[in-house]
Amino acid sequence: MTKEQIMSIPTVADETSAPLLEIRDLQVGFKTQRGFVPAVKGVNITLGAGQTLAIVGESGSGKSTTAQAIINLLPGAGKVTGGQILFEGRDLTKISASEMEQVRGGQIGYVPQDPMSNLNPVWNIGFQVEEAIRANSNLTGKAARARTVEVLQEAGLADAADRLKQYPHQFSGGMRQRVLIGIGLSARPKLLIADEPTSALDVTVQRTILDHLATLTRDYGTSVLFITHDLGLAVERAEQLVVMYKGQVVEAGNAREILANPLHPYTQRLVAAAPSLASRRIQSARRPETTDHMAISDIGASDDTLIARADKREAGVHPDLITVDHLSKIYNIRQRGFGKTELRAVDDVSFSIAKGTTTALVGESGSGKSTVAKLVLQLETISSGSITFDGADVAALKGADLLAFRRRVQPVFQDPYGSLDPVYSVGNTIAEPLMAHKIGDKKSRQARVRELLDQVALPASTINRYPNELSGGQRQRIAVARALALKPDVIVLDEAVSALDVLVQGQILTLLTDLQAELGLTYLFITHDLAVVRLVADNVCVMQKGRIVETAPTDDVFDNPQDQYTQRLLEAIPGAHFAFAR
Amino acid sequence: MWGYVGRRLLQLIPVFFGATFLIYFMVFSLPGDPIAALFGERPPPEAVIQTIREQYHLNDPFIVQYFYYVGGILTGDLGTTYSGRPVSDLLVQAFPITFRLAMLALAFEAIAGILLGLIAGLRKGKFFDGSALVVSLLLISVPTFVLGFILQYVFAIQLGWFRTTVSAGAPLGDLVLPALVLASVSFAYIVRLTRASVSDNLGADFVRTATAKGLSRRRVVSVHILRNSLIPVVTFLGVDVGALMVGAIVTEGIFNINGVGGTVYQAVTRGEGPTVVSFVAVMVIIYMLANLLVDLLYAALDPRIRLAK
């Protein structure tokens, strides 16, 4: 789409009044060791007073850089190299550092992404809110403190007065995000920049916070600029949408219209990859033909063979590879003094996984889903109950048997940056399990690594590269290849696609589905993302506070959720009821 | 918190006995006869030797000697040197001098080190940062005695700003130059540690958020970067208190200071068990108290660390 087209897109606001924010042909770049790298290449965005606009795009698209450039929060190496950022007609790229300090907080508020890292851990909450108030008003002393309590109460912390002296680590993620929203809105700014304000939060918390934010900004008449990778969130919360790709705006206009009818091929891909409740399970293109039975009778096989085959298949379809029975995990938490309290991280959980199927464990943080994964992998000891794998009690395994079990059950973890050793080449990383289990010689291992790279659709040349040279999606493919190296029966995927952009996420999910069909793998899929569950799982267990509240085939859970908590989870997914273009 | 401090102080008791026992044992096992060390070339009559041996319990087995020693400490008697001086006299004379020297060095390395480290960290990659790195590397790699002699030559002998050696009472003015020498290596480490810590925190999310609040640059640096950056530095300073007291031996030698280092060195060569053990025991206690102080400071700087575990 050309610049003229974007400029001509009508805004919902009164056409005669000047827009609150107008970004014209913005260019931002970063100084790197390999020279100057442009990150934003000629972006135009117009936002009227009282409006909400969302910039969407995958990581690296320049959406956050654009937002940070507005109030010059770019990291040291970043620099605006061209264009204008007009805020109420004043070009923010031209003003002095002290003038910018006046604009920040007072006129343009900012709500950052990760509530865990955005509050200073060594100062209490009251101090951090109060300093924002003092910086942007004349209030001092008691008046500033009273306003602090007021701001926090408005942000949804009812007991703010009692919690001023508490530190960030004593607050939950949702509460911290409320504090950050309070800080962002404390001076009643005309514009609020919300950079992925809820992507680190659980879906139900996200809903509450976004609802609250919407109420506040509507009451104050604040314009909001959302930065998000979540199309559902964008369509639900913003009137206007700007789609960015590789530093450029590829499509802009009314949010609902764009997502219902995307014109640019990139937007189309993005929309198609967005997992939503309307999606269906990915079917493998390579899935073996299901008409096997018919084909055989056509060529006239004897009844005996047919019956034998049928028996075999009957037996082959149903047996449970993993049975989890009344599983509990109790952690003892030390209290002040000598007291101890029990934390029942996993509480009387039972489920089973049939061979060759995918079972998803879904829940919010703290639901115990990851603990179940660790117990199944035997990385933690079981407090009570049992896990049976292929007929054997997993807890009783020792020595060689345990090693054999580990060979058959492999993990893939969430963070593809953290779970690969940065000083190990890709080839060594994938070959390491083979060496640990003393399989093959150097040559056969090399061959196996090449074969695995091929299976996860990476070129053979990747073998000599290092994790930092690869993208997140490529790294996660390597984590999958490493898990496959020992030809396991089961792969435990703990939030394996949560850190990935939607397009990459789609690719990895398709890869996993293909591998399952090809190799007959069984997956235990741990995730907080219900929309992803719908794409890959055959069965779903919904967990809440250590317990399973609902177990059912995937379609039943989505079409007819029984438990109240499941219903709430489904309800909270942003854009749940919006029909994306397919 | 007071419960925590009390418990930590109680921990001093077993550590004190463990440390004194080990050191006493090591001094006891040293080769050489204290009598020979005491009288040198001309041995005294056998009767005198026997009297001295009786007086100092030298004929008793090691463990008995140790208990005599501990018994003495509990009654306030730290024993006497072989020349008849009470060990407590030596302690009272030597420790204040070394302590003053170490504290002066500590103050210098903390103030100058943190300041330079902060500036270097804020201007990472610029000229100031580069020079700070080169200078600190130089200080780390040049041995203390070389640096000591150079500074002594330039500032005391050539320029005459300081006295060449420290006078008897070791007044603070005389200790400035030795303190600079003593602090040099730790100063270099603190510059580097602070710089790394500051430049890490500079990119922290909460610093960006503080800027976005509309705070001035000065406030962002002093309130949000400095305090967080000091946490690792404080740990280093605590460990360094011990190192400065012990490391003063070389510096004390160069500037002829009559402190702990020289006294312990002489006592070791003479095989004077009570002196060595008493001095080391006091050092152990200082070291432990310094560590306790660091842990308290640490908790004050970082509220996530709760002391009452």
Chai-1 contact restraints between the chains, C-beta under 6 A:
chainA,res_idxA,chainB,res_idxB,connection_type,confidence,min_distance_angstrom,max_distance_angstrom,comment,restraint_id
A,L73,B,R208,contact,1.0,0.0,6.0,A-B,restraint_1
A,L73,B,A212,contact,1.0,0.0,6.0,A-B,restraint_2
A,E101,B,G214,contact,1.0,0.0,6.0,A-B,restraint_3
A,E101,B,S216,contact,1.0,0.0,6.0,A-B,restraint_4
A,R104,B,A212,contact,1.0,0.0,6.0,A-B,restraint_5
A,R104,B,G214,contact,1.0,0.0,6.0,A-B,restraint_6
A,G105,B,K213,contact,1.0,0.0,6.0,A-B,restraint_7
A,G105,B,G214,contact,1.0,0.0,6.0,A-B,restraint_8
A,G106,B,G214,contact,1.0,0.0,6.0,A-B,restraint_9
A,Y110,B,A212,contact,1.0,0.0,6.0,A-B,restraint_10
A,P112,B,T209,contact,1.0,0.0,6.0,A-B,restraint_11
A,S117,B,D205,contact,1.0,0.0,6.0,A-B,restraint_12
A,N118,B,D205,contact,1.0,0.0,6.0,A-B,restraint_13
A,N118,B,F206,contact,1.0,0.0,6.0,A-B,restraint_14
A,N118,B,T209,contact,1.0,0.0,6.0,A-B,restraint_15
A,L119,B,F206,contact,1.0,0.0,6.0,A-B,restraint_16
A,N120,B,F206,contact,1.0,0.0,6.0,A-B,restraint_17
A,N120,B,H224,contact,1.0,0.0,6.0,A-B,restraint_18
A,P121,B,R304,contact,1.0,0.0,6.0,A-B,restraint_19
A,V122,B,R227,contact,1.0,0.0,6.0,A-B,restraint_20
A,V122,B,N228,contact,1.0,0.0,6.0,A-B,restraint_21
A,V122,B,D302,contact,1.0,0.0,6.0,A-B,restraint_22
A,A132,B,K213,contact,1.0,0.0,6.0,A-B,restraint_23
A,A135,B,K213,contact,1.0,0.0,6.0,A-B,restraint_24
A,A135,B,G214,contact,1.0,0.0,6.0,A-B,restraint_25
A,A135,B,L215,contact,1.0,0.0,6.0,A-B,restraint_26
A,N136,B,G214,contact,1.0,0.0,6.0,A-B,restraint_27
A,Y167,B,P303,contact,1.0,0.0,6.0,A-B,restraint_28
A,H169,B,R304,contact,1.0,0.0,6.0,A-B,restraint_29
A,R336,B,A308,contact,1.0,0.0,6.0,A-B,restraint_30
